[in-house]
Amino acid sequence: QLVESGGGSVQAGGSLRLSCTASGFTFDDSDMGWYRQAPGNECELVSTISSDGRTYYADSVKGRFTISRDNAKNTLYLQLNSLKTEDTAMYYCAKYVDRLVDDWGQGTQVTVS
């Protein structure tokens, strides 16, 4: 199970930190990621982090967002800085198995005005 939190409404230029608490699987061994979907848009991969800490960022968020994980807390994070209005979306946590998304969280809304 994946449960996101930390979304909210912020002004452009502001920051948020999203969290995703995982349970029911071995978090330490799992590659994880964040996706987002804005109304009328396709779901977009934002960032991933492998079980050994390698990261990937979409060009649209590179330099502004930071993905991290705390294996002791079974928690995935996404730090969002220098937010723009185009970052407004529902953000979803995802678990990968064999490079395919195996599970999704329920999402947390980020609104930037």
C-alpha positions as CSV (number, residue, x, y, z in Angstrom):
1,Q,0.0,0.0,0.0
2,L,1.2,3.5,-0.9
3,V,-0.2,6.6,0.9
4,E,0.8,10.1,-0.2
5,S,0.6,13.2,1.8
6,G,2.0,16.7,1.8
7,G,0.2,18.3,-1.1
8,G,-1.5,21.7,-0.8
9,S,-1.9,25.2,-2.3
10,V,1.1,27.4,-2.7
11,Q,2.1,30.6,-4.5
12,A,4.5,30.4,-7.4
13,G,8.0,30.2,-6.2
14,G,7.0,28.3,-3.1
15,S,7.9,24.9,-1.9
16,L,6.2,21.7,-0.7
17,R,7.5,18.3,0.4
18,L,5.4,15.3,-0.6
19,S,5.7,12.0,1.3
20,C,4.7,8.5,0.4
21,T,4.5,5.9,3.1
22,A,4.8,2.3,2.0
23,S,3.6,-0.9,3.5
24,G,3.1,-4.5,2.6
25,F,6.3,-5.0,0.6
26,T,10.0,-4.8,1.1
27,F,10.5,-1.0,0.5
28,D,14.3,-1.2,0.6
29,D,14.4,-3.5,-2.4
30,S,12.0,-1.5,-4.5
31,D,12.5,1.1,-7.2
32,M,10.1,3.9,-6.6
33,G,8.8,6.9,-8.5
34,W,6.6,10.0,-8.6
35,Y,4.1,10.8,-11.4
36,R,1.7,13.6,-11.9
37,Q,-1.4,14.3,-13.9
38,A,-3.0,17.7,-14.6
39,P,-6.7,17.9,-15.7
40,G,-6.9,17.2,-19.4
41,N,-3.3,16.0,-19.6
42,E,-1.7,12.6,-19.7
43,C,0.0,11.1,-16.7
44,E,3.7,12.3,-16.6
45,L,6.7,10.7,-15.0
46,V,8.3,13.2,-12.7
47,S,11.1,11.4,-11.0
48,T,12.4,7.9,-10.0
49,I,14.8,6.5,-7.4
50,S,16.2,3.0,-7.6
51,S,16.7,0.8,-4.6
52,D,20.4,1.7,-4.6
53,G,19.7,5.5,-4.8
54,R,20.1,6.3,-8.5
55,T,17.7,9.1,-9.5
56,Y,16.0,10.3,-12.7
57,Y,14.2,13.6,-13.2
58,A,12.0,14.8,-16.1
59,D,13.5,17.8,-17.8
60,S,10.6,20.0,-16.6
61,V,11.5,19.5,-13.0
62,K,15.3,19.0,-13.1
63,G,17.0,21.4,-10.7
64,R,13.8,22.2,-8.8
65,F,12.6,18.9,-7.5
66,T,14.5,16.4,-5.4
67,I,13.5,12.8,-4.8
68,S,14.8,10.9,-1.8
69,R,13.9,7.9,0.3
70,D,14.2,6.9,4.0
71,N,14.3,3.1,4.1
72,A,14.2,3.1,7.9
73,K,10.8,4.8,7.7
74,N,9.6,3.1,4.5
75,T,9.0,6.5,3.1
76,L,9.6,8.1,-0.3
77,Y,9.8,11.9,-0.6
78,L,9.6,14.5,-3.3
79,Q,10.9,18.0,-2.4
80,L,9.3,20.6,-4.7
81,N,11.0,24.0,-4.9
82,S,10.6,27.0,-7.1
83,L,7.1,25.8,-8.0
84,K,5.4,27.1,-11.1
85,T,1.8,27.2,-12.1
86,E,2.4,24.4,-14.6
87,D,3.4,22.1,-11.7
88,T,-0.3,22.1,-10.6
89,A,-1.4,18.4,-10.8
90,M,-2.3,15.4,-8.8
91,Y,0.9,13.7,-7.7
92,Y,1.1,9.9,-7.4
93,C,3.6,7.7,-5.8
94,A,4.4,4.4,-7.7
95,K,6.2,1.2,-7.0
96,Y,8.1,-0.6,-9.7
97,V,8.5,-4.3,-10.3
98,D,10.8,-5.3,-13.2
99,R,10.7,-1.6,-14.4
100,L,6.9,-1.6,-14.7
101,V,4.6,0.2,-12.3
102,D,3.1,-2.4,-9.9
103,D,1.2,-0.2,-7.6
104,W,-0.1,3.4,-7.2
105,G,-1.0,5.6,-4.3
106,Q,-4.3,7.5,-4.2
107,G,-2.6,10.8,-5.0
108,T,-2.0,14.2,-3.4
109,Q,-3.1,17.5,-5.0
110,V,-0.6,20.2,-5.6
111,T,-2.0,23.6,-6.7
112,V,0.3,26.5,-7.6
113,S,-1.2,29.9,-8.1
